[in-house]
Amino acid sequence: MMTSVDTDLMRVLADPLRLRIVTLLAEETLCSTHLIEETGAKQTNLSNHLKVLREAGVVDTEPCGRFTYYRLKPDVIASLAGRFADLAETARATAENNVKRSCP
């Protein structure tokens, strides 16, 4: 069963711009300047989305001079993916065993 933390994380990742940021950060560690170039988002908008990702524990930050680099935390994504894999396995077993509740 999904927990509220999973639901909150899914809500965070459901936003198209945040999902784009996460996808980019899966490929490399980037600073906000790179993310602005890649996404076309305005600085303020991007900063707000990065804050949401930080608060959700999806990204880590690394200060580097006057820039801040962002890195995806793969374990967070893997944990959520594992939950979905478990759901898929349960559904597969349910279908194979023809589990269904009878109507009253």
N, C-alpha and C positions, 0 to 999 in steps of 0.2 A: 504494500500500500504506500502511496506517495505521502510524504510528510509535508507540513507547512513550509519547511525550509526548501524542499524540492519545488513546491509551487512558487515560492518567492523567486527562486533561481530561474525557473522557467519563465516567469514574468519578466525578469531582468533580461534574459536572452531573447525574448520574443520581439523586442524592439529591433527594427531593421538596421538602424545605424549601429546599435550596440553589437548586434550579430556580425555586422561587417567589421567592426573594430576587433572583435574576438577572432574572427577568421584571419584578419591581417596579422594579429599578434601570435597566432598559432604558427605562422611562417617565419617571423622574426621579431626581435625586440625593437620597438620604435619609440621615438619621442613624439610629442604632440604635434610638432611641425610636420613630421612625416605623415601622421594620421590625418591632418588637415589636407595635405596634398593628395593623399590617397582617397579620402572620402568626399572631399569638397565641402565639408561641414564648416560652419563658422566657428571661430575659436571658443566663444561662449557656449555654444551648443555642444561642441565636442567636450569641453571641460565638464559640463554637467553630466554627460553620459559617462565619462571616465570616472567621475566621482561615484556614480551609481555602481559601476563595475568594481571599483575599489571597495566600497562599503559592502558589497555582496561577496567579497572575497574572491572574485574571479581574476583580478590582476594584482600584481605587485608593482611597486614603483622603485626606481633607482635614480637618485639625483646625480646629475653629471654637469657640473658647472651651473650655468643658468637654465639648463634644460632638465626635464624629467623624462626618463625612459620608462616605458610600460612593458611588462612581461606577463604573458598568460600563465595562470596556475593550472597546469594540465590535470592535476589530481581532482580539482573541482569538477572539471568537465567529464573526466573519467568516471567519477562517482555518479553523476547524473546519467551518463550513458549506461552505467551498470544497472541502475534502477530500471531504465527502459528495456535493457536486455532481459532482466528478470521478468518484467511484465510480458515481454514477447514469448519467453519460454513457458510461462504460466498459460498464456493464451494458446500456444501450440499444444501443450498437454491437454488442455480443456477440449480443444477441437478433436484431437486424436482419440480421447476417451469419451467423446460425445456427452460431456457433462452438461446437463441442463436441468433447470428447476421445472418441476411439473406445475401446470396451471391448476388453480383450485377448482 
